[in-house]
Amino acid sequence: MSVRRSSSLGRRAVLGIGTGALGVVAGACGPTQSAPGSATGQPGGQSPPGQTQQGQQSSPARKGGSLRASTLGGLSKVFHPYPESQNLTTPHSDAWTLMGAGLISIDWDKLDYVADPRRDMARELPRISNGNRTYTYTLRDDIKWSDGRPVTAADFQFAWEQARKPENNWVGFSSVVARIESFNASEKTVEVTLKESLARLLGLSISGSIGPVPKHIWEGKPWLDPQGNPELLKPTVVAGPYLPKELGAERHIFGRNPNWWGKEANLDEVVFVNASAQTVLELLKTKQVEWTPSFPPAQYREAKQIPHVTVYEWTGAVGSYRVMQFNLQRPVLADKKVREALVRAINRADLVQFEDDMAEPQFGLYPNNFRFANPNVEKYNYDLNKSKQLLADAGFKLDGAVLKDKGGQPVKLEILWPTTSQPRGKMATYAQQQWKQLGIDVTVTGMEFNAMVDKYSRQKDFDVVMGAFSQPGLDPDTIKSQFATTGSQNASSYSNPRVDELLERGAAELDDSRRKQIYDEIQKIVVDDLPQYSMLTLKSFTAFDKKVGGVVPLKGGDILRSNNLQVLDWHITG
């Protein structure tokens, strides 16, 4: 493997609001789109009439047509509205963006919560009382399921009674359920009382995270067993603008919901076509699809040259990032000296090339543009000599070219990476080469994405994994799922009582400046402990056929999932 060396070698709810409380989203492929540096300021994130984002004249929007998207990462097989950790993937979240709806949402232009009449079930933002602990939502009169039956308070209560059960293993259990004292939905109100007063954005995020499940469809069916509950494999009744028509291994088709109560969608269908890294852009180039949400950075320049394609790129308030996660239950990796030796053999400046320069080094726990990111943490700069010294200090010895542990056994490690992400595969091979210089025998194993997530997230059967996450919401509490002792995405089995304490304090602190200090300290401690190694913040880009109109990236983490449900405005102009 050829590595371009740096010139300076020495130096985050599916049916609820969907972002902010559930923690980070595991990335299946390349960057999950962040947001632009500038926004239009138009309601719903729309362009000024007759203009595209680039200021070009556009054809008037028309109804109808299909938008086909080539997607990496493998299509979802389980469509649970309250997913387990291993099922909370990018394709799963994409599907529920189309099928689901919640009480409130984030306005990714203004970067605040709203009750948007285009898409939200609450009439207005909640009335907050009881010392900032109780949030009372009033439901709209017109909300209904795709089968025409009204969405009722009983559907919210039913969802809560199931999601709150630990045995149902919802990924949001520790970040949402554990913080709610009571949940009472009746008549036209949903009243959520938190166990303690929380920061405003976090309180809105948690209180709005419980979305409805159709009680008349789900009642009496098992919550987690697809064989006993076919709704898990193909939902028949949903509340969002689209409902599934076909959910196969090669493509997912979502058709317009005839009983959708929000803003009418322009598109008749949204189709996700399964693709590989080799075909994902080719399908757009040959006009077999009209959208490629994410593709390998190596293909960025090629995409820019396709005459009928517009490539959107931006940097926003949140974003996606690459990490290297360690399994602290593995004896060889339990010693921090060993983990530090491994990361000091890595030069982040070298890693940028594997994203074709569409990334920048990241040192803290959040993407670089996130307002709570702390740049003043230990950077673990490249120093191969220090790596060797750290291993010696840990009691490891070189026997010729082979590193042996305290018991005299050769040190062996395996790095997992998803085959849908070639950049992560290249980074894994790079790490293999670097660690070979330390005498470590490293195996690099590429896996199908869902199988890899199950292996490392659920089974905890891994040494090192090349991970990718997206900071999905506005509140810094999202890292709780990764670094709290009981966090649902704590694959490393990391535990630090001080971090647990600070996470609780940070959630409850109402003053923004003091919250910043708390999360700065959390980042410093976690980075010092090194359960995972932050590598890169990704730049954001996506590609559409020019005949797709109404596309305006805002400041969210993804052009579909965190963009004011702008898919309702997208249209085919040709």
Helices and strands as residue ranges (DSSP letters): E 25-26, G 43-45, E 66-71, G 85-87, H 90-99, E 105-107, E 112-114, E 127-129, E 134-138, H 153-163, G 166-168, G 177-179, E 180-186, E 189-194, H 200-207, H 215-218, G 230-232, E 242-247, E 251-256, E 269-274, H 280-285, E 291-292, G 297-299, H 300-304, E 309-314, E 320-326, G 331-333, H 336-343, H 348-351, G 352-355, E 359-361, H 384-393, E 397-399, E 402-404, E 412-418, H 422-436, E 441-447, H 449-453, I 454-458, E 464-470, G 476-479, H 480-483, H 497-508, H 512-529, E 532-538, E 540-545, E 548-549, G 566-568, E 571-572
